[in-house]
Amino acid sequence: MGYYTAKVQLEDDSSGKLKKITEMYLVEAMSVTEAESKVVKDFGTTTFDYEVKAVSASKIIKIIE
């Protein structure tokens, strides 16, 4: 397993004005494809528009809790 960063663009129109927001997520996965799939699954039940703009390998080695 490794860590991947996923860049997701969201469209927020809750204020009446369309606003595009970009957020970064850290995903634990075996490949870029699996990481993107996990992001899509996580956003699957949302009611707003989103687009996964990029997924790339992260330099993070491990997460210490």
C-alpha positions as a printed Julia matrix, in Angstrom:
65×3 Matrix{Float64}:
   0.0    0.0     0.0
   1.01   3.57   -0.6
  -0.4    7.06   -0.25
  -1.79   9.18   -3.07
  -2.97  12.77   -3.2
  -6.25  13.41   -4.99
  -7.18  16.88   -6.19
 -10.97  17.3    -6.34
 -12.84  20.31   -7.71
 -16.26  20.98   -6.18
 -18.99  23.31   -7.39
 -20.73  25.12   -4.53
 -23.84  27.17   -5.28
 -25.29  27.31   -1.76
 -24.8   31.09   -1.64
 -26.67  31.57   -4.91
 -23.44  32.19   -6.79
 -21.54  29.32   -8.41
 -18.15  28.93   -6.77
 -15.47  26.36   -7.65
 -13.48  25.01   -4.72
 -10.43  22.75   -5.0
  -9.65  20.35   -2.14
  -6.81  17.87   -1.64
  -7.31  14.41   -0.13
  -4.8   11.81    1.03
  -5.82   8.29   -0.01
  -4.28   4.96    0.96
  -4.34   2.63   -2.05
  -2.36   0.17   -4.16
  -2.48   2.27   -7.36
  -3.61   5.57   -8.85
  -6.67   3.84  -10.28
  -7.67   2.43   -6.89
  -7.13   5.82   -5.23
  -9.4    7.55   -7.77
 -12.0    4.82   -7.33
 -11.99   5.34   -3.55
 -12.51   9.09   -3.98
 -15.42   8.55   -6.39
 -16.97   6.04   -3.97
 -16.59   8.49   -1.07
 -18.28  11.3    -3.04
 -20.91   8.93   -4.48
 -23.76  10.02   -2.22
 -23.18  13.78   -2.48
 -25.71  16.08   -4.1
 -23.23  18.57   -5.58
 -21.06  18.37   -8.68
 -17.43  17.34   -8.33
 -14.57  16.26  -10.57
 -11.4   14.37   -9.7
  -8.82  16.6   -11.41
  -5.63  14.66  -10.57
  -4.27  11.75   -8.56
  -0.56  11.34   -7.94
   1.79   9.37   -5.71
   2.58  11.06   -2.41
   5.99  11.3    -0.76
   4.37  10.44    2.58
   5.8    7.16    3.86
   3.45   6.46    6.75
   0.93   8.06    9.03
   1.77   8.0    12.72
  -1.31   8.09   14.96
